[in-house]
């Protein structure tokens, strides 16, 4: 297969670009400066983490697409992007990214036009935004654009859903192998090695952030922390695992308990976590709002005397993601009015951290929204995970 090596057919990219241009027209934009890696991938297929230094895609209302990339990214853009108009932003102390953007826009006839710019993204630092604003003032009309491409990405195509299902299959296998490796006396570094070896052997992609694996006090940490230890007796080990297939992420979560003594409080927390997950999955239906999903989670915990464990978020949508996180909006939180529609994908996590006793418990799975019951694509055991 010749370059570019695309993960979707060209018609799918054309359809996505058409939808984006329709939203641009509704906003009265003549063009859009795209800095979000996920949007760039969705529109063109471009795969690179170079956005963390610099990278920009310009999408014109006339359908034109132009990449502006650093020399180090020329290999990636030629390898992966369906867009053939590629401009170079040179590195150097005397070089200005903002001026490079203005030069690109001048070549494309954008002087005096209304240009939108993405501002809710890791790919655009405040400093660069201020430099762009200064460079384009009195030259064109620059305006902060709403996050409409992310909104378009919420509804997945059949091909995208197939990638989610494949990621889910790989996650289930990697999760099972990691649980089996989590035994009393095991080194946490070997547990990580089991997870990563499994995903690599399955052909899956690295996740967009480091999955937290932690025992003892670190079991309550919902973000990665450094320093490996050996699993002890009467221990707790949180596994929040995720991986991707063609960048489309799947995740699952559970807590492994080691014996010989298992705290009854752990078992009660597990029971409530499972009840909350079941209740939330029963509400994953078209027409339900994201806020109502959160209400179900919260009410279930409150009804089972776990009000102190209620978090402000119990999940989020999933998609093709780049570092530093696989989380995307909308988060499942109180009052969120986004309405579920078929072919959305959500990861729902029921986490109970008891900070009085230092105990932790969690179960989490991922689902595709359908016209009826959700299609669960990652699976964690509904019985307590006890080793030793």
DAHU-V482239 format. One record per helix or strand. SS is the DSSP state (helix for helix, strand for strand). FROM is the first residue (numbers start at 1). TO is the last residue. Records with the same first field share a line. If there is no record, write none. Layout:
SS=FROM-TO  FROM-TO
//
This chain:
helix=10-26  37-44  50-52  71-80  97-107  126-136  148-153  158-181  188-201  216-220  264-282  290-303  307-309
strand=31-34  55-60  65-69  86-88  114-118  141-145  187-187  205-205  213-215  230-230  236-245  248-258  289-289  315-317  320-320  328-331  339-339  345-354  359-368  375-376  385-387
//
